[in-house]
Amino acid sequence: MNWTKDKSITLSRVGVAVFAALLLALDISCYWIAQWYARWRFYHFQYGALLMLSVYLGSVFGWICLWQLWKLLGNIRRGEVFVLENVRRMRRISWCCLWAALICLVSAAYYLPFGFVAIAAGFMALIVRIVKNAFQQAIDMKEELDYTV
Amino acid sequence: MEILVNLDVMMAKRKISGGELAERVGITPANLSILKTGKAKAIRFSTLMALCHELQCQPGDILEFVDD
């Protein structure tokens, strides 16, 4: 593996770590943010609790996604790219994005901006799914190539 | 319906070992084993040509089509 490839994977891992830190910060500060927002908009605190519920539910899928990405990058670093394990990880990421999109879609009923997040997450699920399909095809091609003498 | 690889038969006829044939043909013994055991999904013309050259035979002596 050359210098650029190594650095690129490291950069991706740093990106995952940054998002993990952001998610952690959101998880920790969610209570205060929700309280502040409810007070600011003169809503009842139940509204803040709903906001917290959406964030925490979405956060679960966020953590799963980040963990899968971290492991995926680990596999790529080891040179294990076109393997079934990576396809499974991408499938999980795609489903997590879809579930997060559904949560956001439901949450959009009381806080409209969640609707935009839902669209973004749904589109991301679609992209990851298509990449997963390409990987699956590549595995079949690689197997054929491996058994070509 | 399948393609049978009769490499073992030809190797026995020419009295040549797997290691020696692999070396002469320029493939790894592992790949020759894949070919002999019928696990191969494809064979390159260059490999087939080298095998025929070393075993002094025709492609049909190595590969056989079996209909169901």
Backbone of each chain as ProteinMPNN parsed JSONL, in Angstrom:
{"seq_chain_A": "MNWTKDKSITLSRVGVAVFAALLLALDISCYWIAQWYARWRFYHFQYGALLMLSVYLGSVFGWICLWQLWKLLGNIRRGEVFVLENVRRMRRISWCCLWAALICLVSAAYYLPFGFVAIAAGFMALIVRIVKNAFQQAIDMKEELDYTV", "coords_chain_A": {"N_chain_A": [[0.846, -1.199, 0.0], [0.609, 2.18, -0.911], [1.891, 5.488, 0.013], [-0.061, 7.564, -0.338], [-2.513, 6.169, -0.404], [-2.575, 5.074, 2.165], [-2.603, 7.399, 3.696], [-4.989, 8.474, 2.854], [-6.892, 6.647, 3.8], [-6.424, 6.964, 6.503], [-7.223, 9.596, 6.795], [-9.944, 9.315, 6.245], [-10.636, 7.785, 8.443], [-10.15, 9.611, 10.445], [-12.141, 11.392, 9.833], [-14.387, 9.832, 10.461], [-13.957, 9.602, 13.203], [-14.211, 12.284, 13.956], [-16.909, 12.721, 13.395], [-17.968, 10.929, 15.21], [-17.234, 12.161, 17.571], [-18.736, 14.479, 17.362], [-21.292, 13.413, 17.426], [-21.304, 12.313, 19.941], [-21.076, 14.613, 21.446], [-23.51, 15.754, 20.815], [-25.241, 13.857, 21.92], [-24.639, 14.137, 24.617], [-25.245, 16.824, 25.133], [-27.853, 17.046, 24.399], [-30.119, 17.123, 26.108], [-30.021, 19.683, 27.317], [-30.042, 21.306, 25.081], [-32.556, 20.704, 23.996], [-34.201, 21.556, 26.067], [-33.593, 24.285, 26.124], [-34.424, 25.021, 23.566], [-37.164, 24.493, 23.645], [-37.938, 26.329, 25.582], [-37.2, 28.699, 24.386], [-38.882, 28.805, 22.173], [-41.242, 29.025, 23.445], [-42.589, 26.652, 24.017], [-44.173, 23.744, 25.461], [-42.478, 21.649, 27.86], [-42.743, 19.018, 27.135], [-42.555, 18.987, 24.444], [-39.847, 19.387, 24.085], [-38.989, 16.984, 25.153], [-39.894, 15.22, 23.241], [-38.311, 15.99, 21.123], [-35.845, 15.214, 22.134], [-36.229, 12.471, 22.224], [-36.358, 11.819, 19.496], [-33.783, 12.568, 18.674], [-32.147, 10.876, 20.264], [-33.01, 8.334, 19.433], [-32.331, 8.415, 16.731], [-29.64, 8.715, 17.075], [-28.756, 6.234, 17.976], [-28.747, 4.695, 15.628], [-26.924, 6.203, 14.275], [-24.57, 5.74, 15.734], [-24.235, 3.011, 15.216], [-23.813, 3.089, 12.456], [-21.404, 4.585, 12.337], [-19.657, 2.867, 13.656], [-19.696, 0.664, 11.946], [-18.597, 1.856, 9.69], [-16.051, 2.419, 10.637], [-14.997, -0.146, 11.058], [-15.166, -1.075, 8.456], [-13.32, 0.568, 7.139], [-11.066, -0.346, 8.412], [-10.891, -2.938, 7.393], [-10.446, -2.308, 4.686], [-7.977, -1.085, 4.888], [-6.418, -3.27, 5.537], [-6.379, -4.493, 3.14], [-8.467, -6.055, 2.497], [-10.847, -5.788, 0.526], [-12.897, -6.436, -1.48], [-14.811, -8.3, -0.124], [-17.228, -10.486, 1.435], [-17.907, -9.666, 3.984], [-17.626, -6.892, 4.012], [-19.677, -6.174, 2.32], [-21.847, -6.936, 3.857], [-21.524, -5.135, 5.972], [-21.939, -2.706, 4.65], [-24.569, -3.053, 3.928], [-25.775, -2.996, 6.435], [-25.179, -0.336, 7.134], [-26.658, 1.009, 5.219], [-29.27, 0.242, 5.926], [-29.402, 1.352, 8.467], [-29.271, 4.072, 7.839], [-31.663, 4.289, 6.513], [-33.521, 3.69, 8.547], [-32.983, 5.792, 10.262], [-33.806, 7.826, 8.62], [-36.537, 7.301, 8.525], [-37.239, 7.765, 11.191], [-36.68, 10.469, 11.343], [-38.509, 11.382, 9.502], [-40.956, 10.851, 10.714], [-40.587, 12.488, 12.905], [-40.636, 14.913, 11.712], [-43.206, 15.691, 11.764], [-43.654, 17.186, 14.038], [-41.503, 18.861, 14.107], [-40.454, 20.567, 11.586], [-37.879, 20.911, 10.147], [-36.651, 18.404, 10.481], [-37.585, 16.934, 8.403], [-36.011, 17.569, 6.191], [-33.637, 16.431, 6.963], [-34.453, 13.819, 6.956], [-34.855, 13.358, 4.221], [-32.217, 13.653, 3.311], [-30.942, 11.567, 4.715], [-32.33, 9.367, 3.715], [-31.604, 9.483, 1.023], [-28.898, 9.044, 1.294], [-28.958, 6.435, 2.237], [-29.82, 5.177, -0.06], [-27.653, 5.639, -1.823], [-25.553, 4.272, -0.508], [-26.592, 1.738, -0.656], [-26.544, 1.232, -3.402], [-23.789, 1.293, -3.871], [-23.131, -0.901, -2.35], [-24.382, -2.902, -3.855], [-22.765, -2.787, -6.123], [-20.348, -3.625, -5.016], [-20.997, -6.238, -4.366], [-21.292, -7.342, -6.881], [-18.698, -6.993, -7.76], [-17.347, -8.755, -6.107], [-18.179, -11.231, -7.08], [-17.018, -11.076, -9.617], [-14.34, -10.937, -8.911], [-13.979, -13.411, -7.744], [-14.297, -15.039, -9.952], [-12.113, -14.229, -11.419], [-10.081, -14.995, -9.69], [-10.241, -17.706, -9.975], [-9.421, -18.119, -12.513], [-7.212, -19.613, -14.605]], "CA_chain_A": [[0.0, 0.0, 0.0], [1.499, 3.341, -0.983], [1.726, 6.584, 0.969], [-1.314, 8.283, -0.55], [-3.624, 5.301, -0.005], [-2.542, 4.995, 3.623], [-3.015, 8.699, 4.227], [-6.402, 8.655, 2.534], [-7.67, 5.848, 4.755], [-6.277, 7.62, 7.809], [-8.079, 10.793, 6.749], [-11.325, 8.84, 6.376], [-10.821, 7.369, 9.835], [-10.225, 10.849, 11.232], [-13.492, 11.883, 9.566], [-15.315, 9.021, 11.271], [-13.726, 9.976, 14.606], [-14.782, 13.631, 14.143], [-18.371, 12.567, 13.459], [-18.256, 10.248, 16.476], [-17.116, 13.19, 18.614], [-19.907, 15.368, 17.219], [-22.471, 12.668, 17.879], [-21.174, 12.208, 21.397], [-21.393, 15.952, 21.97], [-24.963, 15.916, 20.669], [-25.881, 12.98, 22.912], [-24.443, 14.688, 25.967], [-25.877, 18.135, 25.295], [-29.21, 16.999, 23.852], [-31.093, 17.515, 27.135], [-29.996, 21.144, 27.498], [-30.457, 21.925, 23.809], [-34.009, 20.516, 23.885], [-34.802, 22.435, 27.085], [-33.394, 25.667, 25.663], [-35.24, 25.244, 22.37], [-38.57, 24.534, 24.072], [-38.135, 27.588, 26.31], [-37.04, 29.782, 23.402], [-40.08, 28.875, 21.317], [-42.392, 29.032, 24.367], [-43.314, 25.373, 23.939], [-44.183, 22.953, 26.693], [-41.275, 20.814, 27.899], [-43.021, 17.732, 26.451], [-42.024, 19.162, 23.085], [-38.407, 19.133, 24.219], [-38.808, 15.545, 25.378], [-40.083, 14.59, 21.919], [-37.092, 16.314, 20.375], [-34.787, 14.36, 22.686], [-36.519, 11.091, 21.807], [-35.954, 11.705, 18.084], [-32.309, 12.649, 18.583], [-31.536, 9.673, 20.833], [-33.304, 7.178, 18.565], [-31.48, 8.573, 15.547], [-28.253, 8.571, 17.517], [-28.435, 4.789, 18.03], [-28.389, 4.283, 14.262], [-25.693, 6.936, 13.956], [-23.431, 5.003, 16.327], [-24.051, 1.756, 14.464], [-23.219, 3.495, 11.168], [-20.007, 4.979, 12.536], [-18.893, 1.658, 14.008], [-19.572, -0.126, 10.717], [-17.644, 2.573, 8.831], [-14.717, 2.252, 11.235], [-14.572, -1.527, 10.77], [-15.016, -1.151, 6.999], [-12.043, 1.195, 6.811], [-10.042, -1.271, 8.913], [-10.78, -4.01, 6.388], [-9.836, -1.748, 3.466], [-6.556, -0.868, 5.199], [-5.751, -4.583, 5.481], [-6.417, -4.974, 1.76], [-9.653, -6.903, 2.299], [-11.84, -4.841, -0.011], [-14.06, -7.109, -2.07], [-15.161, -9.476, 0.679], [-18.65, -10.473, 1.818], [-18.069, -8.941, 5.249], [-17.816, -5.473, 3.685], [-21.036, -6.04, 1.76], [-22.761, -6.994, 5.012], [-21.391, -3.872, 6.712], [-22.592, -1.652, 3.874], [-26.011, -3.288, 4.016], [-26.176, -2.478, 7.755], [-25.124, 1.133, 7.079], [-27.796, 1.439, 4.413], [-30.497, 0.078, 6.731], [-29.353, 2.347, 9.547], [-29.636, 5.364, 7.233], [-33.099, 4.236, 6.211], [-34.259, 3.787, 9.814], [-32.809, 7.172, 10.735], [-34.669, 8.643, 7.746], [-37.924, 7.086, 8.968], [-37.409, 8.467, 12.478], [-36.719, 11.905, 11.034], [-39.759, 11.644, 8.777], [-42.012, 10.907, 11.733], [-40.3, 13.661, 13.748], [-40.951, 16.122, 10.935], [-44.594, 16.052, 12.079], [-43.667, 18.235, 15.073], [-40.396, 19.797, 13.869], [-40.322, 20.44, 10.125], [-36.516, 20.694, 9.615], [-36.315, 16.981, 10.473], [-37.962, 16.433, 7.079], [-34.838, 17.703, 5.312], [-32.678, 15.405, 7.418], [-35.015, 12.534, 6.493], [-34.554, 13.232, 2.78], [-30.761, 13.441, 3.183], [-30.617, 10.223, 5.207], [-32.903, 8.415, 2.755], [-30.766, 9.51, -0.177], [-27.632, 8.395, 1.672], [-29.25, 4.991, 2.279], [-29.878, 4.728, -1.458], [-26.292, 5.654, -2.369], [-24.791, 3.17, 0.108], [-27.157, 0.493, -1.173], [-26.047, 1.042, -4.771], [-22.36, 0.933, -3.739], [-23.147, -2.292, -1.856], [-24.696, -3.759, -5.012], [-21.558, -2.815, -6.965], [-19.369, -4.455, -4.308], [-21.442, -7.623, -4.487], [-20.95, -7.731, -8.25], [-17.229, -7.046, -7.834], [-16.905, -9.99, -5.428], [-18.393, -12.322, -8.045], [-16.006, -10.936, -10.671], [-13.037, -11.253, -8.321], [-13.945, -14.87, -7.568], [-14.075, -15.608, -11.279], [-10.726, -13.91, -11.775], [-9.219, -15.832, -8.841], [-10.275, -19.078, -10.472], [-9.009, -18.174, -13.918], [-5.817, -20.086, -14.605]], "C_chain_A": [[0.884, 1.252, 0.0], [1.084, 4.445, -0.001], [0.346, 7.234, 0.876], [-2.515, 7.472, -0.063], [-3.735, 5.253, 1.514], [-3.069, 6.272, 4.246], [-4.509, 8.924, 4.01], [-7.285, 7.884, 3.508], [-7.603, 6.465, 6.148], [-7.181, 8.843, 7.886], [-9.548, 10.406, 6.919], [-11.617, 8.442, 7.818], [-10.927, 8.583, 10.763], [-11.627, 11.446, 11.072], [-14.528, 11.141, 10.4], [-15.193, 9.406, 12.742], [-14.336, 11.345, 14.909], [-16.31, 13.536, 14.273], [-18.794, 11.864, 14.752], [-18.215, 11.256, 17.622], [-18.321, 14.133, 18.576], [-21.173, 14.701, 17.751], [-22.481, 12.532, 19.399], [-21.555, 13.533, 22.051], [-22.903, 16.199, 21.914], [-25.708, 15.093, 21.713], [-25.805, 13.579, 24.313], [-25.267, 15.965, 26.165], [-27.347, 18.168, 24.868], [-30.263, 17.522, 24.854], [-31.187, 19.038, 27.236], [-30.462, 21.862, 26.228], [-31.984, 21.875, 23.684], [-34.741, 21.449, 24.841], [-34.757, 23.888, 26.617], [-34.327, 25.977, 24.491], [-36.718, 25.378, 22.744], [-38.881, 25.864, 24.762], [-38.133, 28.768, 25.329], [-38.294, 29.966, 22.535], [-41.372, 28.901, 22.131], [-43.265, 27.77, 24.234], [-43.282, 24.712, 25.302], [-42.955, 22.048, 26.683], [-41.484, 19.454, 27.216], [-42.492, 17.768, 25.003], [-40.516, 18.88, 23.076], [-38.119, 17.658, 24.397], [-38.954, 14.776, 24.064], [-38.834, 14.768, 21.055], [-35.94, 15.409, 20.809], [-34.959, 12.909, 22.228], [-36.047, 10.865, 20.359], [-34.43, 11.667, 17.952], [-31.668, 11.367, 19.107], [-31.801, 8.427, 19.981], [-32.421, 7.212, 17.315], [-30.029, 8.335, 15.878], [-27.819, 7.099, 17.57], [-27.978, 4.312, 16.649], [-27.113, 4.985, 13.795], [-24.466, 6.217, 14.479], [-23.155, 3.702, 15.578], [-23.348, 2.049, 13.134], [-21.728, 3.784, 11.323], [-19.134, 3.781, 12.867], [-18.642, 0.799, 12.763], [-18.562, 0.518, 9.765], [-16.215, 2.373, 9.322], [-14.168, 0.868, 10.889], [-14.314, -1.71, 9.264], [-13.67, -0.574, 6.572], [-10.869, 0.323, 7.288], [-9.802, -2.396, 7.921], [-10.074, -3.513, 5.135], [-8.344, -1.531, 3.694], [-5.759, -2.184, 5.11], [-5.754, -5.176, 4.071], [-7.586, -5.909, 1.48], [-10.8, -6.004, 1.834], [-13.096, -5.562, -0.504], [-14.339, -8.428, -1.353], [-16.614, -9.33, 1.146], [-18.913, -9.671, 3.091], [-18.34, -7.457, 4.99], [-19.2, -5.217, 3.103], [-22.058, -6.027, 2.895], [-22.729, -5.685, 5.802], [-22.104, -2.737, 5.976], [-24.112, -1.797, 3.91], [-26.533, -2.732, 5.349], [-26.206, -0.949, 7.752], [-26.352, 1.669, 6.338], [-29.098, 1.354, 5.216], [-30.556, 1.091, 7.868], [-29.775, 3.713, 9.031], [-31.143, 5.412, 6.984], [-33.941, 4.376, 7.478], [-34.174, 5.201, 10.377], [-33.71, 8.11, 9.918], [-36.129, 8.52, 8.177], [-38.213, 7.823, 10.274], [-37.551, 9.97, 12.231], [-38.031, 12.282, 10.342], [-40.928, 11.773, 9.75], [-41.838, 12.175, 12.577], [-40.635, 14.969, 13.043], [-42.388, 16.595, 11.212], [-44.645, 17.146, 13.14], [-42.522, 19.227, 14.919], [-39.972, 19.636, 12.409], [-38.893, 20.206, 9.606], [-36.054, 19.236, 9.625], [-36.631, 16.344, 9.11], [-36.787, 16.487, 6.108], [-33.775, 16.659, 5.664], [-33.132, 14.029, 6.919], [-34.691, 12.304, 5.017], [-33.071, 12.928, 2.575], [-30.374, 12.021, 3.591], [-31.14, 9.148, 4.248], [-32.064, 8.332, 1.49], [-29.43, 8.826, 0.093], [-27.806, 6.87, 1.705], [-29.243, 4.417, 0.864], [-28.472, 4.634, -2.063], [-25.49, 4.459, -1.83], [-25.278, 1.832, -0.443], [-26.629, 0.188, -2.588], [-24.563, 0.646, -4.748], [-22.243, -0.519, -3.266], [-23.423, -3.265, -3.006], [-23.482, -3.901, -5.927], [-20.491, -3.71, -6.34], [-19.706, -5.935, -4.467], [-21.058, -8.18, -5.872], [-19.435, -7.912, -8.384], [-16.687, -8.308, -7.178], [-17.037, -11.183, -6.374], [-17.321, -12.29, -9.136], [-14.626, -11.333, -10.159], [-12.877, -12.767, -8.174], [-13.649, -15.557, -8.909], [-12.625, -15.412, -11.727], [-9.752, -14.78, -10.982], [-9.15, -17.264, -9.353], [-10.059, -19.158, -11.983], [-7.523, -18.51, -13.947], [-5.148, -19.722, -15.926]], "O_chain_A": [[1.798, 1.37, 0.816], [0.079, 4.342, 0.703], [-0.328, 7.43, 1.887], [-3.411, 7.998, 0.597], [-4.822, 5.372, 2.079], [-3.865, 6.248, 5.185], [-5.2, 9.485, 4.861], [-8.296, 8.399, 3.985], [-8.593, 6.488, 6.879], [-7.822, 9.095, 8.906], [-10.3, 11.069, 7.633], [-12.693, 8.719, 8.349], [-11.687, 8.581, 11.731], [-12.222, 11.936, 12.032], [-15.432, 11.749, 10.972], [-16.196, 9.523, 13.445], [-14.906, 11.553, 15.981], [-16.917, 14.174, 15.132], [-19.845, 12.167, 15.317], [-19.049, 11.216, 18.527], [-18.853, 14.529, 19.613], [-21.999, 15.32, 18.422], [-23.524, 12.625, 20.045], [-22.254, 13.571, 23.063], [-23.491, 16.77, 22.832], [-26.676, 15.559, 22.314], [-26.764, 13.535, 25.084], [-25.894, 16.166, 27.205], [-28.003, 19.205, 24.968], [-31.172, 18.266, 24.484], [-32.278, 19.608, 27.241], [-31.167, 22.869, 26.281], [-32.622, 22.863, 23.318], [-35.756, 22.053, 24.491], [-35.745, 24.618, 26.703], [-34.936, 27.045, 24.428], [-37.427, 26.248, 22.238], [-39.943, 26.45, 24.556], [-38.94, 29.692, 25.428], [-38.706, 31.08, 22.213], [-42.466, 28.81, 21.573], [-44.491, 27.822, 24.326], [-42.484, 25.062, 26.171], [-42.444, 21.712, 25.614], [-40.525, 18.82, 26.775], [-42.058, 16.764, 24.438], [-39.994, 18.222, 22.175], [-37.138, 17.135, 23.868], [-38.234, 13.811, 23.81], [-38.375, 13.854, 20.372], [-35.17, 14.91, 19.988], [-33.994, 12.219, 21.896], [-35.421, 9.851, 20.048], [-33.871, 10.848, 17.222], [-30.756, 10.827, 18.482], [-30.927, 7.573, 19.827], [-31.851, 6.203, 16.9], [-29.272, 7.813, 15.059], [-26.678, 6.762, 17.254], [-26.966, 3.624, 16.515], [-26.329, 4.433, 13.023], [-23.456, 6.092, 13.786], [-22.004, 3.338, 15.336], [-22.414, 1.348, 12.742], [-20.901, 3.298, 10.551], [-17.996, 3.693, 12.406], [-17.545, 0.283, 12.552], [-17.774, -0.173, 9.118], [-15.292, 2.183, 8.531], [-13.015, 0.732, 10.479], [-13.38, -2.4, 8.857], [-12.968, -1.158, 5.746], [-9.82, 0.269, 6.646], [-8.661, -2.763, 7.642], [-9.214, -4.199, 4.584], [-7.538, -1.766, 2.794], [-4.608, -2.209, 4.676], [-5.19, -6.247, 3.846], [-7.701, -6.479, 0.395], [-11.607, -5.529, 2.634], [-14.201, -5.329, -0.013], [-14.131, -9.513, -1.897], [-17.152, -8.227, 1.241], [-19.978, -9.079, 3.264], [-19.172, -6.843, 5.657], [-19.815, -4.182, 3.359], [-22.997, -5.231, 2.903], [-23.764, -5.188, 6.245], [-22.784, -1.915, 6.589], [-24.845, -0.808, 3.922], [-27.581, -2.089, 5.399], [-27.127, -0.337, 8.291], [-26.99, 2.634, 6.76], [-29.918, 2.272, 5.19], [-31.62, 1.62, 8.19], [-30.534, 4.429, 9.685], [-31.8, 6.427, 7.212], [-34.946, 5.086, 7.489], [-35.152, 5.74, 10.896], [-34.294, 9.054, 10.45], [-36.866, 9.505, 8.192], [-39.275, 8.421, 10.447], [-38.402, 10.643, 12.813], [-38.585, 13.358, 10.57], [-41.766, 12.667, 9.634], [-42.812, 12.846, 12.918], [-40.884, 15.992, 13.68], [-42.74, 17.741, 10.932], [-45.575, 17.952, 13.148], [-42.545, 20.303, 15.515], [-39.242, 18.713, 12.048], [-38.704, 19.384, 8.71], [-35.161, 18.867, 8.861], [-36.021, 15.348, 8.721], [-36.588, 15.575, 5.306], [-33.116, 16.09, 4.794], [-32.321, 13.195, 6.518], [-34.306, 11.207, 4.615], [-32.707, 12.065, 1.776], [-29.589, 11.358, 2.913], [-30.47, 8.145, 4.003], [-31.841, 7.249, 0.95], [-28.896, 8.12, -0.762], [-26.934, 6.119, 1.267], [-28.732, 3.324, 0.622], [-28.148, 3.657, -2.738], [-24.842, 3.735, -2.586], [-24.49, 0.913, -0.668], [-26.313, -0.956, -2.916], [-24.134, -0.224, -5.506], [-21.374, -1.266, -3.718], [-22.784, -4.312, -3.116], [-23.2, -4.984, -6.44], [-19.813, -4.462, -7.041], [-18.826, -6.771, -4.674], [-20.577, -9.305, -6.008], [-18.957, -8.847, -9.026], [-15.689, -8.869, -7.631], [-16.146, -12.028, -6.465], [-16.785, -13.327, -9.53], [-13.846, -11.974, -10.863], [-11.813, -13.33, -8.435], [-12.871, -16.507, -8.988], [-12.007, -16.295, -12.323], [-8.74, -15.243, -11.509], [-8.14, -17.949, -9.191], [-10.455, -20.122, -12.638], [-6.693, -17.791, -13.391], [-3.974, -20.03, -16.129]]}, "seq_chain_B": "MEILVNLDVMMAKRKISGGELAERVGITPANLSILKTGKAKAIRFSTLMALCHELQCQPGDILEFVDD", "coords_chain_B": {"N_chain_B": [[-24.345, -30.894, -17.548], [-21.136, -30.171, -18.347], [-17.643, -29.132, -18.298], [-14.997, -31.272, -18.395], [-11.822, -31.638, -16.891], [-9.102, -33.216, -18.023], [-6.498, -33.313, -17.124], [-4.907, -34.741, -15.373], [-4.813, -37.275, -16.509], [-3.395, -36.834, -18.889], [-1.008, -35.927, -17.802], [-0.14, -38.197, -16.492], [0.232, -39.866, -18.661], [2.349, -38.597, -19.929], [4.156, -38.787, -18.015], [4.824, -36.764, -16.057], [5.368, -34.59, -13.32], [3.226, -32.598, -11.133], [4.387, -30.294, -10.049], [6.598, -29.919, -11.716], [5.383, -29.544, -14.205], [3.898, -27.24, -13.69], [5.944, -25.411, -13.298], [7.181, -25.436, -15.81], [5.12, -24.507, -17.423], [4.631, -22.082, -16.346], [2.91, -21.331, -14.32], [1.508, -21.195, -11.0], [1.885, -23.916, -8.637], [-0.399, -24.081, -7.087], [-2.374, -22.95, -8.697], [-2.338, -24.787, -10.745], [-3.312, -26.95, -9.413], [-5.899, -26.075, -8.891], [-6.864, -26.145, -11.461], [-6.614, -28.871, -12.063], [-8.335, -30.066, -10.231], [-10.762, -29.272, -11.115], [-11.878, -26.932, -10.238], [-11.501, -24.562, -11.456], [-12.744, -21.617, -13.094], [-12.309, -20.526, -15.481], [-10.032, -20.713, -18.278], [-7.043, -19.381, -19.485], [-6.147, -18.675, -22.908], [-3.425, -18.573, -23.319], [-2.409, -20.102, -21.213], [-3.537, -22.578, -21.795], [-2.373, -23.053, -24.243], [0.318, -23.226, -23.502], [0.196, -25.476, -21.867], [-0.592, -27.461, -23.709], [1.611, -27.384, -25.339], [3.684, -28.235, -23.641], [2.775, -30.745, -22.872], [2.517, -31.94, -25.245], [0.079, -32.229, -26.767], [-3.4, -31.979, -27.831], [-5.902, -29.351, -27.287], [-8.346, -30.657, -26.863], [-7.588, -33.028, -25.723], [-7.138, -32.382, -23.169], [-9.338, -30.981, -22.243], [-12.776, -31.845, -21.866], [-16.061, -32.062, -23.084], [-19.003, -32.73, -21.384], [-22.201, -33.843, -21.777], [-25.435, -33.701, -20.246]], "CA_chain_B": [[-23.531, -30.339, -18.621], [-19.925, -29.576, -17.759], [-16.361, -29.344, -18.965], [-14.097, -32.054, -17.543], [-10.4, -31.384, -17.138], [-8.389, -34.501, -17.952], [-5.073, -32.989, -17.04], [-4.259, -35.849, -14.646], [-4.592, -38.377, -17.459], [-2.306, -36.444, -19.784], [0.229, -35.854, -17.01], [0.278, -39.578, -16.246], [0.719, -40.382, -19.945], [3.659, -37.973, -20.225], [4.977, -39.047, -16.823], [5.333, -35.478, -15.572], [4.754, -34.235, -12.028], [2.502, -31.326, -11.097], [5.341, -29.21, -9.79], [7.425, -29.713, -12.915], [4.523, -28.977, -15.258], [3.582, -25.856, -13.298], [7.144, -24.602, -13.528], [7.403, -25.307, -17.256], [4.032, -23.721, -18.021], [4.726, -20.727, -15.805], [1.825, -21.019, -13.375], [1.835, -21.685, -9.657], [1.317, -25.252, -8.363], [-1.757, -23.899, -6.544], [-3.272, -22.748, -9.839], [-2.425, -26.067, -11.476], [-4.196, -27.787, -8.598], [-7.267, -25.57, -9.153], [-7.229, -26.639, -12.794], [-6.734, -30.342, -12.012], [-9.494, -30.481, -9.426], [-11.991, -28.816, -11.772], [-12.436, -25.754, -9.561], [-11.269, -23.381, -12.3], [-13.925, -21.098, -13.782], [-11.888, -20.179, -16.848], [-8.611, -20.968, -18.565], [-6.554, -18.454, -20.522], [-5.594, -19.323, -24.107], [-1.968, -18.675, -23.148], [-2.161, -21.246, -20.32], [-3.908, -23.783, -22.547], [-1.346, -23.219, -25.27], [1.54, -23.694, -22.827], [-0.051, -26.861, -21.416], [-0.561, -28.315, -24.905], [3.0, -27.412, -25.812], [4.501, -29.053, -22.726], [2.271, -32.13, -22.841], [2.476, -32.395, -26.642], [-1.269, -32.738, -27.017], [-4.379, -31.009, -28.325], [-6.797, -28.906, -26.202], [-9.366, -31.675, -26.649], [-7.043, -34.096, -24.864], [-7.162, -31.897, -21.774], [-10.709, -30.577, -21.896], [-13.808, -32.715, -22.451], [-17.413, -31.599, -22.825], [-19.897, -33.811, -20.976], [-23.605, -33.422, -21.802], [-26.281, -34.471, -19.305]], "C_chain_B": [[-22.294, -29.669, -18.009], [-18.687, -29.837, -18.622], [-15.455, -30.095, -17.987], [-12.652, -31.732, -17.909], [-9.641, -32.703, -16.931], [-6.874, -34.296, -17.896], [-4.29, -34.118, -16.37], [-3.869, -36.97, -15.607], [-3.4, -38.064, -18.356], [-0.964, -36.386, -19.052], [0.778, -37.252, -16.742], [0.867, -40.173, -17.522], [2.122, -39.867, -20.255], [4.657, -38.153, -19.081], [5.646, -37.76, -16.306], [4.614, -35.109, -14.266], [4.079, -32.853, -12.105], [3.439, -30.14, -10.935], [6.152, -28.863, -11.028], [6.609, -29.046, -14.029], [4.203, -27.506, -14.963], [4.752, -24.93, -13.606], [7.356, -24.36, -15.02], [6.363, -24.4, -17.919], [4.07, -22.267, -17.531], [3.537, -20.329, -14.96], [2.196, -21.597, -12.009], [1.248, -23.092, -9.468], [-0.119, -25.162, -7.823], [-2.766, -23.729, -7.683], [-3.429, -24.024, -10.656], [-3.373, -27.017, -10.737], [-5.658, -27.379, -8.81], [-7.773, -26.122, -10.479], [-7.494, -28.155, -12.763], [-7.996, -30.797, -11.282], [-10.823, -29.996, -10.011], [-12.634, -27.622, -11.109], [-12.332, -24.502, -10.426], [-12.553, -22.953, -13.004], [-13.599, -20.738, -15.221], [-10.413, -20.524, -17.02], [-8.185, -20.031, -19.694], [-6.016, -19.258, -21.702], [-4.091, -19.544, -23.939], [-1.602, -19.871, -22.267], [-2.433, -22.556, -21.058], [-2.841, -24.108, -23.601], [-0.06, -23.788, -24.644], [1.388, -25.136, -22.364], [0.047, -27.823, -22.593], [0.866, -28.461, -25.422], [3.844, -28.354, -24.951], [4.079, -30.513, -22.729], [2.195, -32.744, -24.239], [1.125, -33.046, -26.957], [-2.159, -31.638, -27.573], [-5.276, -30.556, -27.161], [-7.866, -29.94, -25.849], [-8.885, -32.84, -25.805], [-7.112, -33.703, -23.391], [-8.589, -31.578, -21.327], [-11.738, -31.467, -22.617], [-15.193, -32.184, -22.078], [-18.315, -32.793, -22.508], [-21.333, -33.283, -20.924], [-24.405, -34.285, -20.83], [-27.15, -35.497, -20.022]], "O_chain_B": [[-22.412, -28.711, -17.244], [-18.703, -30.655, -19.542], [-15.181, -29.612, -16.888], [-12.31, -31.575, -19.081], [-9.556, -33.225, -15.82], [-6.098, -35.009, -18.532], [-3.157, -34.413, -16.75], [-2.775, -37.53, -15.539], [-2.518, -38.897, -18.56], [0.076, -36.746, -19.604], [1.989, -37.473, -16.761], [1.868, -40.889, -17.481], [2.968, -40.597, -20.773], [5.815, -37.741, -19.158], [6.865, -37.693, -16.147], [3.405, -35.296, -14.136], [4.334, -32.064, -13.015], [3.294, -29.117, -11.604], [6.367, -27.695, -11.35], [7.072, -28.122, -14.697], [4.233, -26.652, -15.85], [4.575, -23.819, -14.106], [7.664, -23.247, -15.447], [6.668, -23.638, -18.836], [3.604, -21.353, -18.211], [3.185, -19.153, -14.88], [3.116, -22.408, -11.906], [0.227, -23.421, -10.072], [-0.943, -26.043, -8.066], [-3.863, -24.287, -7.645], [-4.501, -24.31, -11.189], [-4.125, -27.776, -11.348], [-6.542, -28.232, -8.898], [-8.933, -26.511, -10.612], [-8.457, -28.647, -13.351], [-8.636, -31.777, -11.663], [-11.886, -30.281, -9.459], [-13.798, -27.316, -11.369], [-12.996, -23.5, -10.159], [-13.344, -23.784, -13.451], [-14.484, -20.653, -16.071], [-9.656, -20.616, -16.053], [-8.865, -19.904, -20.712], [-5.502, -20.364, -21.535], [-3.552, -20.568, -24.36], [-0.621, -20.568, -22.527], [-1.664, -23.512, -20.961], [-2.469, -25.262, -23.811], [0.559, -24.704, -25.185], [2.328, -25.927, -22.454], [0.686, -28.871, -22.497], [1.269, -29.53, -25.883], [4.616, -29.164, -25.466], [4.912, -31.41, -22.605], [1.853, -33.916, -24.396], [1.034, -34.21, -27.346], [-1.72, -30.503, -27.76], [-5.407, -31.269, -26.166], [-8.244, -30.084, -24.686], [-9.698, -33.564, -25.231], [-7.14, -34.55, -22.498], [-8.988, -31.863, -20.197], [-11.592, -31.792, -23.795], [-15.466, -31.895, -20.913], [-18.379, -33.751, -23.278], [-21.647, -32.393, -20.133], [-24.087, -35.456, -20.62], [-27.912, -36.218, -19.378]]}, "name": "protein", "num_of_chains": 2, "seq": "MNWTKDKSITLSRVGVAVFAALLLALDISCYWIAQWYARWRFYHFQYGALLMLSVYLGSVFGWICLWQLWKLLGNIRRGEVFVLENVRRMRRISWCCLWAALICLVSAAYYLPFGFVAIAAGFMALIVRIVKNAFQQAIDMKEELDYTVMEILVNLDVMMAKRKISGGELAERVGITPANLSILKTGKAKAIRFSTLMALCHELQCQPGDILEFVDD"}
